[in-house]
Protein backbone atom coordinates (compact mmCIF):
# COMPACT_ATOMS: atom_id res chain seq x y z
CA UNK A 1 0.00 0.00 0.00
CA UNK A 2 1.40 3.39 -0.94
CA UNK A 3 1.49 6.42 1.28
CA UNK A 4 -0.85 8.43 -0.93
CA UNK A 5 -3.79 6.53 0.49
CA UNK A 6 -2.98 7.90 3.92
CA UNK A 7 -1.96 11.36 2.83
CA UNK A 8 -5.28 12.03 1.16
CA UNK A 9 -7.39 13.53 3.91
CA UNK A 10 -10.44 14.21 1.81
CA UNK A 11 -12.96 11.80 3.26
CA UNK A 12 -15.62 12.69 0.71
CA UNK A 13 -13.90 10.60 -1.93
CA UNK A 14 -12.19 7.23 -1.78
CA UNK A 15 -12.98 4.16 0.23
CA UNK A 16 -14.15 5.80 3.42
CA UNK A 17 -17.43 4.49 4.77
CA UNK A 18 -19.35 4.79 8.01
CA UNK A 19 -19.18 1.77 10.28
CA UNK A 20 -22.63 0.30 10.67
CA UNK A 21 -23.34 0.55 14.40
CA UNK A 22 -26.87 0.07 15.57
CA UNK A 23 -28.36 2.29 18.24
CA UNK A 24 -28.59 0.85 21.70
CA UNK A 25 -31.98 -0.68 22.37
CA UNK A 26 -34.11 1.28 24.84
CA UNK A 27 -37.24 -0.76 25.36
CA UNK A 28 -37.25 -4.11 27.09
CA UNK A 29 -38.56 -5.90 24.02
CA UNK A 30 -35.74 -4.51 21.88
CA UNK A 31 -33.17 -5.57 24.47
CA UNK A 32 -34.68 -9.04 24.50
CA UNK A 33 -34.53 -9.21 20.73
CA UNK A 34 -30.87 -8.20 20.78
CA UNK A 35 -30.06 -10.90 23.33
CA UNK A 36 -31.80 -13.55 21.24
CA UNK A 37 -30.09 -12.34 18.09
CA UNK A 38 -26.66 -12.38 19.67
CA UNK A 39 -27.27 -15.76 21.25
CA UNK A 40 -28.13 -17.53 18.03
CA UNK A 41 -25.85 -15.57 15.71
CA UNK A 42 -22.93 -17.86 16.45
CA UNK A 43 -20.36 -15.12 16.91
CA UNK A 44 -18.67 -17.15 19.62
CA UNK A 45 -18.03 -19.92 17.12
CA UNK A 46 -16.43 -17.44 14.73
CA UNK A 47 -13.91 -16.68 17.46
CA UNK A 48 -13.34 -20.36 18.10
CA UNK A 49 -12.82 -20.98 14.40
CA UNK A 50 -10.35 -18.13 14.00
CA UNK A 51 -7.98 -19.38 16.70
CA UNK A 52 -8.37 -23.00 15.55
CA UNK A 53 -7.56 -21.96 11.97
CA UNK A 54 -4.39 -20.26 13.17
CA UNK A 55 -3.44 -23.35 15.15
CA UNK A 56 -3.93 -25.64 12.15
CA UNK A 57 -2.15 -23.27 9.79
CA UNK A 58 0.76 -23.23 12.26
CA UNK A 59 2.20 -20.03 10.86
CA UNK A 60 4.45 -19.27 13.82
CA UNK A 61 5.80 -15.74 14.02
CA UNK A 62 8.14 -16.25 16.95
CA UNK A 63 11.78 -15.31 16.49
CA UNK A 64 13.79 -17.44 18.90
CA UNK A 65 16.04 -14.56 19.70
CA UNK A 66 19.47 -15.76 20.81
CA UNK A 67 19.49 -18.38 18.06
CA UNK A 68 17.70 -16.34 15.41
CA UNK A 69 17.91 -12.63 14.82
CA UNK A 70 15.79 -10.26 12.83
CA UNK A 71 17.61 -8.36 10.08
CA UNK A 72 17.90 -4.70 11.05
CA UNK A 73 17.70 -1.77 8.70
CA UNK A 74 20.85 -0.05 7.39
CA UNK A 75 19.69 3.21 8.97
CA UNK A 76 19.53 1.69 12.46
CA UNK A 77 21.61 3.64 14.97
CA UNK A 78 23.54 1.22 17.14
CA UNK A 79 27.17 1.15 18.30
CA UNK A 80 29.36 3.56 16.33
CA UNK A 81 31.84 2.65 13.65
CA UNK A 82 34.82 4.52 12.26
CA UNK A 83 35.21 4.28 8.51
CA UNK A 84 38.33 4.23 6.33
CA UNK A 85 38.92 5.97 3.04
CA UNK A 86 38.30 3.79 0.05
CA UNK A 87 41.26 5.26 -1.85
CA UNK A 88 44.07 4.93 0.66
CA UNK A 89 42.67 2.72 3.43
CA UNK A 90 43.65 5.36 5.99
CA UNK A 91 41.21 6.51 8.58
CA UNK A 92 38.78 9.20 7.56
CA UNK A 93 38.70 11.02 10.89
CA UNK A 94 40.50 14.35 10.64
CA UNK A 95 40.22 15.18 14.30
CA UNK A 96 38.03 18.24 13.81
CA UNK A 97 36.18 17.63 17.07
CA UNK A 98 32.72 18.46 15.77
CA UNK A 99 31.26 15.20 17.06
CA UNK A 100 32.67 15.93 20.52
CA UNK A 101 31.12 19.39 20.44
CA UNK A 102 27.69 18.40 19.22
CA UNK A 103 27.31 15.36 21.44
CA UNK A 104 24.35 16.27 23.64
CA UNK A 105 25.10 13.67 26.28
CA UNK A 106 28.80 14.50 26.40
CA UNK A 107 29.91 10.98 25.85
CA UNK A 108 32.55 11.49 23.15
CA UNK A 109 36.04 12.39 24.29
CA UNK A 110 38.88 12.92 21.83
CA UNK A 111 42.47 14.12 21.91
CA UNK A 112 44.59 15.16 18.93
CA UNK A 113 48.15 16.18 18.20
CA UNK A 114 50.20 17.41 15.25
CA UNK A 115 52.18 14.51 13.92
CA UNK A 116 55.59 14.57 12.23
CA UNK A 117 54.03 15.30 8.82
CA UNK A 118 52.34 18.27 10.47
CA UNK A 119 48.96 16.68 9.98
CA UNK A 120 46.38 16.49 12.72
CA UNK A 121 46.24 13.03 14.18
CA UNK A 122 43.73 11.51 16.59
CA UNK A 123 45.54 10.11 19.58
CA UNK A 124 42.60 9.19 21.75
CA UNK A 125 38.97 8.73 20.93
CA UNK A 126 36.45 7.08 23.23
CA UNK A 127 32.67 6.94 23.41
CA UNK A 128 30.98 6.19 26.70
CA UNK A 129 28.17 3.90 25.58
CA UNK A 130 26.63 4.09 29.02
CA UNK A 131 25.88 7.77 28.40
CA UNK A 132 25.31 7.65 24.65
CA UNK A 133 21.67 8.02 23.70
CA UNK A 134 22.33 7.01 20.07
CA UNK A 135 20.80 10.21 18.74
CA UNK A 136 22.97 10.14 15.62
CA UNK A 137 24.11 13.78 15.80
CA UNK A 138 27.78 12.77 15.62
CA UNK A 139 27.23 10.85 12.41
CA UNK A 140 25.18 13.69 11.03
CA UNK A 141 27.69 16.41 11.81
CA UNK A 142 30.80 14.55 10.68
CA UNK A 143 32.09 16.32 7.55
CA UNK A 144 34.10 13.32 6.39
CA UNK A 145 31.45 10.60 6.98
CA UNK A 146 34.02 9.10 9.34
CA UNK A 147 31.94 8.31 12.42
CA UNK A 148 28.76 6.41 11.59
CA UNK A 149 26.44 4.01 13.30
CA UNK A 150 26.65 0.26 12.89
CA UNK A 151 24.20 -2.55 13.48
CA UNK A 152 25.69 -4.05 16.64
CA UNK A 153 22.96 -3.67 19.24
CA UNK A 154 23.90 -6.36 21.77
CA UNK A 155 25.98 -4.26 24.12
CA UNK A 156 25.06 -5.56 27.55
CA UNK A 157 27.76 -4.68 30.04
CA UNK A 158 28.65 -5.36 33.63
CA UNK A 159 29.02 -1.68 34.42
CA UNK A 160 27.24 1.47 33.47
CA UNK A 161 30.33 3.13 32.02
CA UNK A 162 30.88 1.01 28.97
CA UNK A 163 33.54 2.65 26.82
CA UNK A 164 34.36 1.84 23.27
CA UNK A 165 37.80 2.75 21.91
CA UNK A 166 38.79 4.14 18.56
CA UNK A 167 40.49 0.89 17.54
CA UNK A 168 37.34 -1.11 18.25
CA UNK A 169 35.22 1.16 16.10
CA UNK A 170 37.67 1.43 13.21
CA UNK A 171 37.03 -0.82 10.24
CA UNK A 172 39.66 -3.61 10.44
CA UNK A 173 42.28 -3.22 7.74
CA UNK A 174 41.78 -6.73 6.37
CA UNK A 175 38.05 -6.09 6.03
CA UNK A 176 38.89 -2.82 4.27
CA UNK A 177 41.30 -4.56 1.92
CA UNK A 178 38.58 -7.09 1.09
CA UNK A 179 36.36 -4.17 0.16
CA UNK A 180 33.67 -5.10 2.67
CA UNK A 181 33.29 -1.78 4.45
CA UNK A 182 29.62 -0.82 4.51
CA UNK A 183 28.59 2.78 4.18
CA UNK A 184 26.03 4.11 6.64
CA UNK A 185 22.77 5.05 4.99
CA UNK A 186 21.31 7.00 7.84
CA UNK A 187 20.98 10.74 8.50
CA UNK A 188 24.07 12.66 7.41
CA UNK A 189 25.12 10.15 4.80
CA UNK A 190 25.13 10.84 1.11
CA UNK A 191 21.63 10.38 -0.26
CA UNK A 192 21.10 8.29 -3.40
CA UNK A 193 21.20 10.13 -6.76
CA UNK A 194 23.33 12.86 -5.21
CA UNK A 195 25.21 13.43 -8.48
CA UNK A 196 22.04 14.41 -10.33
CA UNK A 197 21.25 17.04 -7.74
CA UNK A 198 24.59 18.85 -7.95
CA UNK A 199 24.09 22.38 -9.28
CA UNK A 200 26.51 24.91 -10.61
CA UNK A 201 27.55 27.48 -8.06
CA UNK A 202 25.64 30.63 -9.07
CA UNK A 203 28.50 33.04 -9.71
CA UNK A 204 26.84 34.96 -12.52
CA UNK A 205 25.33 37.70 -10.41
CA UNK B 1 -14.18 -54.16 56.69
CA UNK B 2 -11.80 -56.65 55.18
CA UNK B 3 -8.21 -55.65 54.66
CA UNK B 4 -8.13 -56.45 50.92
CA UNK B 5 -10.77 -53.77 50.30
CA UNK B 6 -8.87 -51.33 52.48
CA UNK B 7 -5.58 -51.91 50.68
CA UNK B 8 -7.27 -51.67 47.28
CA UNK B 9 -8.90 -48.38 48.19
CA UNK B 10 -5.68 -46.88 49.52
CA UNK B 11 -3.83 -47.90 46.35
CA UNK B 12 -6.57 -46.36 44.21
CA UNK B 13 -6.45 -43.13 46.21
CA UNK B 14 -2.69 -42.89 45.89
CA UNK B 15 -2.78 -43.65 42.17
CA UNK B 16 -5.47 -41.03 41.50
CA UNK B 17 -3.62 -38.45 43.59
CA UNK B 18 -0.34 -39.06 41.80
CA UNK B 19 -1.81 -39.21 38.30
CA UNK B 20 -3.89 -36.07 38.64
CA UNK B 21 -1.19 -34.08 40.42
CA UNK B 22 1.09 -34.91 37.51
CA UNK B 23 -1.68 -34.22 35.00
CA UNK B 24 -2.20 -30.80 36.56
CA UNK B 25 1.43 -30.04 35.75
CA UNK B 26 1.22 -31.45 32.25
CA UNK B 27 -2.06 -29.60 31.82
CA UNK B 28 -0.23 -26.31 32.33
CA UNK B 29 2.24 -27.34 29.63
CA UNK B 30 -0.59 -28.14 27.23
CA UNK B 31 -2.35 -24.91 28.09
CA UNK B 32 0.73 -22.84 27.36
CA UNK B 33 1.44 -24.69 24.13
CA UNK B 34 -2.14 -24.60 22.83
CA UNK B 35 -2.54 -20.93 23.71
CA UNK B 36 0.78 -20.17 22.05
CA UNK B 37 -0.08 -22.00 18.84
CA UNK B 38 -3.44 -20.27 18.66
CA UNK B 39 -1.67 -16.93 19.01
CA UNK B 40 1.07 -17.81 16.47
CA UNK B 41 3.69 -18.24 19.16
CA UNK B 42 5.83 -21.21 20.08
CA UNK B 43 5.30 -21.33 23.83
CA UNK B 44 7.91 -22.88 26.11
CA UNK B 45 10.81 -24.09 23.97
CA UNK B 46 14.03 -23.88 25.96
CA UNK B 47 13.73 -26.34 28.86
CA UNK B 48 14.09 -29.80 27.38
CA UNK B 49 13.00 -30.81 23.87
CA UNK B 50 10.10 -28.59 22.81
CA UNK B 51 9.99 -27.24 26.34
CA UNK B 52 8.73 -30.54 27.73
CA UNK B 53 10.70 -30.18 30.95
CA UNK B 54 9.20 -26.76 31.64
CA UNK B 55 6.77 -28.54 33.98
CA UNK B 56 9.70 -29.84 36.04
CA UNK B 57 11.32 -26.41 36.09
CA UNK B 58 8.08 -24.83 37.27
CA UNK B 59 7.66 -27.54 39.89
CA UNK B 60 11.17 -27.00 41.25
CA UNK B 61 10.55 -23.28 41.36
CA UNK B 62 7.25 -23.65 43.22
CA UNK B 63 8.68 -26.09 45.74
CA UNK B 64 11.81 -24.13 46.52
CA UNK B 65 10.33 -20.63 46.68
CA UNK B 66 10.10 -18.92 50.03
CA UNK B 67 6.76 -19.43 51.73
CA UNK B 68 5.81 -15.87 52.61
CA UNK B 69 3.10 -15.16 55.19
CA UNK B 70 2.49 -11.39 54.92
CA UNK B 71 2.20 -9.24 58.03
CA UNK B 72 -1.49 -8.48 58.36
CA UNK B 73 -3.01 -11.73 57.13
CA UNK B 74 -5.04 -14.04 59.35
CA UNK B 75 -2.37 -16.71 59.61
CA UNK B 76 -4.17 -20.02 60.16
CA UNK B 77 -6.92 -19.31 57.61
CA UNK B 78 -4.41 -17.96 55.11
CA UNK B 79 -2.40 -21.17 55.45
CA UNK B 80 -5.31 -23.60 55.23
CA UNK B 81 -7.13 -22.00 52.27
CA UNK B 82 -5.02 -23.50 49.42
CA UNK B 83 -5.26 -26.90 51.06
CA UNK B 84 -9.06 -26.63 50.96
CA UNK B 85 -9.02 -25.95 47.22
CA UNK B 86 -6.68 -28.82 46.39
CA UNK B 87 -8.26 -31.25 48.85
CA UNK B 88 -11.84 -30.67 47.74
CA UNK B 89 -10.82 -30.99 44.11
CA UNK B 90 -9.30 -34.39 44.77
CA UNK B 91 -12.09 -35.48 47.13
CA UNK B 92 -14.56 -34.93 44.30
CA UNK B 93 -12.68 -37.56 42.32
CA UNK B 94 -13.75 -40.29 44.74
CA UNK B 95 -17.11 -40.88 43.06
CA UNK B 96 -15.95 -40.59 39.45
CA UNK B 97 -15.39 -43.82 37.49
CA UNK B 98 -12.35 -42.99 35.41
CA UNK B 99 -12.28 -46.22 33.42
CA UNK B 100 -14.46 -49.31 33.03
CA UNK B 101 -13.70 -52.20 35.42
CA UNK B 102 -10.75 -54.27 34.24
CA UNK B 103 -8.83 -57.33 35.43
CA UNK B 104 -5.22 -57.16 36.48
CA UNK B 105 -3.41 -60.38 37.59
CA UNK B 106 -6.78 -62.06 37.90
CA UNK B 107 -8.07 -59.41 40.30
CA UNK B 108 -10.98 -57.29 39.20
CA UNK B 109 -10.35 -53.57 39.64
CA UNK B 110 -13.10 -50.98 39.68
CA UNK B 111 -11.39 -47.67 38.85
CA UNK B 112 -13.65 -45.72 41.20
CA UNK B 113 -12.68 -45.09 44.80
CA UNK B 114 -16.19 -45.34 46.24
CA UNK B 115 -19.32 -46.08 44.22
CA UNK B 116 -21.55 -44.18 46.62
CA UNK B 117 -25.21 -44.12 45.67
CA UNK B 118 -25.30 -40.32 45.76
CA UNK B 119 -22.33 -40.08 43.35
CA UNK B 120 -23.09 -37.00 41.30
CA UNK B 121 -24.55 -35.17 44.30
CA UNK B 122 -21.35 -35.90 46.21
CA UNK B 123 -19.17 -34.67 43.32
CA UNK B 124 -21.09 -31.42 42.95
CA UNK B 125 -21.29 -30.92 46.71
CA UNK B 126 -17.57 -31.35 47.28
CA UNK B 127 -16.72 -29.19 44.31
CA UNK B 128 -18.99 -26.54 45.82
CA UNK B 129 -17.09 -26.78 49.10
CA UNK B 130 -14.04 -25.82 47.05
CA UNK B 131 -15.53 -22.33 47.15
CA UNK B 132 -14.05 -21.97 50.65
CA UNK B 133 -10.52 -22.01 49.27
CA UNK B 134 -10.69 -18.76 47.29
CA UNK B 135 -13.23 -17.26 49.70
CA UNK B 136 -11.20 -17.79 52.90
CA UNK B 137 -7.89 -17.17 51.16
CA UNK B 138 -9.15 -13.91 49.70
CA UNK B 139 -10.70 -12.71 52.94
CA UNK B 140 -7.66 -13.60 55.05
CA UNK B 141 -5.16 -11.95 52.70
CA UNK B 142 -5.50 -8.35 53.95
CA UNK B 143 -5.52 -7.21 50.32
CA UNK B 144 -8.36 -5.35 48.68
CA UNK B 145 -7.96 -7.20 45.39
CA UNK B 146 -8.09 -10.53 47.18
CA UNK B 147 -11.19 -9.35 49.02
CA UNK B 148 -12.89 -8.40 45.74
CA UNK B 149 -11.98 -11.78 44.36
CA UNK B 150 -13.40 -13.51 47.43
CA UNK B 151 -16.69 -11.64 47.01
CA UNK B 152 -16.85 -12.56 43.35
CA UNK B 153 -16.01 -16.18 44.17
CA UNK B 154 -18.88 -16.43 46.58
CA UNK B 155 -21.29 -14.84 44.11
CA UNK B 156 -20.22 -16.91 41.11
CA UNK B 157 -19.93 -20.29 42.77
CA UNK B 158 -23.19 -20.09 44.67
CA UNK B 159 -25.09 -18.77 41.64
CA UNK B 160 -23.80 -21.41 39.30
CA UNK B 161 -24.44 -24.18 41.81
CA UNK B 162 -28.07 -23.43 41.04
CA UNK B 163 -27.54 -23.90 37.32
CA UNK B 164 -25.51 -27.11 37.67
CA UNK B 165 -28.01 -28.56 40.09
CA UNK B 166 -31.11 -27.69 38.08
CA UNK B 167 -29.61 -28.67 34.74
CA UNK B 168 -28.56 -32.05 36.13
CA UNK B 169 -31.96 -32.62 37.65
CA UNK B 170 -33.49 -33.56 34.30
CA UNK B 171 -30.96 -36.31 33.45
CA UNK B 172 -31.16 -37.55 37.02
CA UNK B 173 -34.96 -37.84 36.66
CA UNK B 174 -34.48 -39.88 33.48
CA UNK B 175 -31.84 -42.21 34.90
CA UNK B 176 -33.45 -42.49 38.33
CA UNK B 177 -30.13 -42.72 40.13
CA UNK B 178 -27.35 -40.45 41.30
CA UNK B 179 -24.50 -42.91 40.81
CA UNK B 180 -22.26 -42.09 37.87
CA UNK B 181 -21.95 -45.82 37.12
CA UNK B 182 -25.75 -46.02 36.74
CA UNK B 183 -25.54 -43.02 34.42
CA UNK B 184 -23.01 -44.93 32.37
CA UNK B 185 -25.09 -48.13 32.31
CA UNK B 186 -28.11 -46.12 31.16
CA UNK B 187 -26.19 -44.98 28.07
CA UNK B 188 -24.23 -48.20 27.48
CA UNK B 189 -26.18 -49.09 24.32
CA UNK B 190 -24.19 -46.81 22.03
CA UNK B 191 -24.27 -43.32 20.63
CA UNK B 192 -28.06 -43.40 20.16
CA UNK B 193 -28.56 -43.86 23.90
CA UNK B 194 -26.54 -40.83 24.95
CA UNK B 195 -28.41 -38.46 27.23
CA UNK B 196 -27.20 -35.49 25.21
CA UNK B 197 -29.76 -36.36 22.49
CA UNK B 198 -32.69 -36.27 24.89
CA UNK B 199 -31.31 -33.47 27.08
CA UNK B 200 -29.38 -31.09 24.82
CA UNK B 201 -30.43 -28.04 26.83
CA UNK B 202 -29.25 -29.56 30.09
CA UNK B 203 -25.97 -30.49 28.41
CA UNK B 204 -25.32 -26.93 27.23
CA UNK B 205 -26.33 -25.46 30.58
CA UNK B 206 -24.10 -27.83 32.52
CA UNK B 207 -21.23 -27.12 30.17
CA UNK B 208 -21.62 -23.37 30.63
CA UNK B 209 -21.85 -23.81 34.38
CA UNK B 210 -18.71 -25.97 34.32
CA UNK B 211 -16.78 -22.93 33.12
CA UNK B 212 -18.04 -20.94 36.09
CA UNK B 213 -17.37 -23.78 38.54
CA UNK B 214 -13.77 -24.10 37.41
CA UNK B 215 -13.32 -20.35 36.93
CA UNK B 216 -12.16 -20.64 33.34
CA UNK B 217 -11.97 -17.89 30.81
CA UNK B 218 -15.35 -16.62 29.78
CA UNK B 219 -16.06 -16.56 33.52
CA UNK B 220 -12.52 -16.00 34.74
CA UNK B 221 -13.38 -12.95 36.81
CA UNK B 222 -12.45 -14.66 40.10
CA UNK B 223 -8.75 -14.12 39.40
CA UNK B 224 -8.78 -11.71 36.51
CA UNK B 225 -5.22 -10.55 35.96
CA UNK B 226 -6.11 -7.28 34.32
CA UNK B 227 -8.60 -6.13 36.96
CA UNK B 228 -7.70 -7.62 40.31
CA UNK B 229 -4.14 -8.93 39.81
CA UNK B 230 -4.41 -12.61 40.70
CA UNK B 231 -7.46 -12.22 42.92
CA UNK B 232 -7.34 -14.51 45.93
CA UNK B 233 -3.85 -15.69 44.91
CA UNK B 234 -2.23 -12.26 45.03
CA UNK B 235 -0.58 -12.65 48.43
CA UNK B 236 0.34 -16.29 48.00
CA UNK B 237 3.74 -17.54 47.01
CA UNK B 238 5.53 -20.81 46.49
CA UNK B 239 3.74 -24.09 47.02
CA UNK B 240 0.67 -22.53 48.63
CA UNK B 241 -0.04 -20.76 45.38
CA UNK B 242 0.87 -24.01 43.62
CA UNK B 243 -1.86 -25.82 45.57
CA UNK B 244 -4.44 -23.34 44.27
CA UNK B 245 -3.13 -24.05 40.82
CA UNK B 246 -3.22 -27.83 41.19
CA UNK B 247 -6.73 -27.57 42.58
CA UNK B 248 -7.89 -25.53 39.58
CA UNK B 249 -6.41 -27.89 37.04
CA UNK B 250 -7.55 -31.02 38.88
CA UNK B 251 -11.05 -29.51 38.91
CA UNK B 252 -10.84 -28.97 35.17
CA UNK B 253 -9.84 -32.59 34.62
CA UNK B 254 -12.57 -33.96 36.89
CA UNK B 255 -15.30 -31.85 35.37
CA UNK B 256 -14.03 -32.95 31.95
CA UNK B 257 -14.64 -36.53 33.13
CA UNK B 258 -18.04 -35.75 34.61
CA UNK B 259 -19.53 -34.11 31.49
CA UNK B 260 -19.01 -37.13 29.18
CA UNK B 261 -19.99 -39.54 31.95
CA UNK B 262 -23.34 -37.84 32.39
CA UNK B 263 -24.20 -36.75 28.87
CA UNK B 264 -21.96 -38.45 26.34
CA UNK B 265 -22.11 -42.12 27.20
CA UNK B 266 -19.09 -42.31 29.50
CA UNK B 267 -17.06 -45.44 28.82
CA UNK B 268 -19.95 -47.12 27.02
CA UNK B 269 -20.07 -50.88 27.22
CA UNK B 270 -16.81 -51.10 29.14
CA UNK B 271 -14.64 -52.37 26.30
CA UNK B 272 -11.16 -51.04 25.60
CA UNK B 273 -12.63 -48.89 22.84
CA UNK B 274 -15.13 -47.43 25.30
CA UNK B 275 -12.37 -46.65 27.78
CA UNK B 276 -10.35 -44.89 25.09
CA UNK B 277 -13.53 -43.12 24.04
CA UNK B 278 -13.99 -41.73 27.55
CA UNK B 279 -10.39 -40.52 27.60
CA UNK B 280 -10.89 -38.96 24.17
CA UNK B 281 -14.05 -37.16 25.23
CA UNK B 282 -12.32 -36.01 28.40
CA UNK B 283 -9.42 -34.68 26.32
CA UNK B 284 -11.82 -32.77 24.09
CA UNK B 285 -13.53 -31.08 27.02
CA UNK B 286 -10.17 -30.23 28.57
CA UNK B 287 -8.98 -28.87 25.24
CA UNK B 288 -12.16 -26.83 24.97
CA UNK B 289 -11.27 -25.09 28.24
CA UNK B 290 -7.98 -23.99 26.65
CA UNK B 291 -9.61 -23.23 23.31
CA UNK B 292 -12.13 -20.78 24.76
CA UNK B 293 -9.35 -19.11 26.73
CA UNK B 294 -7.65 -18.25 23.45
CA UNK B 295 -10.85 -17.22 21.66
CA UNK B 296 -13.31 -15.57 24.00
CA UNK B 297 -13.30 -12.41 26.07
CA UNK B 298 -14.22 -12.34 29.73
CA UNK B 299 -17.61 -11.15 30.89
CA UNK B 300 -18.22 -8.64 33.63
CA UNK B 301 -19.42 -9.86 37.04
CA UNK B 302 -22.82 -8.24 36.58
CA UNK B 303 -23.19 -9.85 33.14
CA UNK B 304 -22.29 -13.17 34.70
CA UNK B 305 -24.96 -12.78 37.38
CA UNK B 306 -27.46 -11.64 34.73
CA UNK B 307 -26.67 -14.69 32.64
CA UNK B 308 -27.08 -17.00 35.60
CA UNK B 309 -30.26 -15.73 37.21
CA UNK B 310 -32.17 -14.27 34.28
CA UNK B 311 -31.26 -16.67 31.49
CA UNK B 312 -29.75 -19.97 32.53
CA UNK B 313 -31.78 -20.64 35.67
CA UNK B 314 -35.20 -20.06 34.04
CA UNK B 315 -34.19 -22.24 31.10
CA UNK B 316 -33.03 -24.95 33.50
CA UNK B 317 -36.32 -24.83 35.41
CA UNK B 318 -38.36 -24.96 32.19
CA UNK B 319 -36.21 -27.88 31.06
CA UNK B 320 -36.93 -29.76 34.28
CA UNK B 321 -40.66 -29.09 33.99
CA UNK B 322 -40.83 -30.24 30.36
CA UNK B 323 -38.82 -33.35 31.18
CA UNK B 324 -41.24 -34.09 34.00
CA UNK B 325 -44.27 -33.74 31.74
CA UNK B 326 -42.71 -35.91 29.02
CA UNK B 327 -41.86 -38.60 31.56
CA UNK B 328 -45.35 -38.47 33.10
CA UNK B 329 -47.28 -38.94 29.87
Interface residues (C-beta under 8 A of the other chain):
Chain A: X35 X44 X47 X48 X50 X51 X52 X54 X55 X58 X59 X60 X61 X62 X64
Chain B: X34 X37 X38 X39 X40 X41 X42 X45 X291 X292 X294 X295 X296 X311
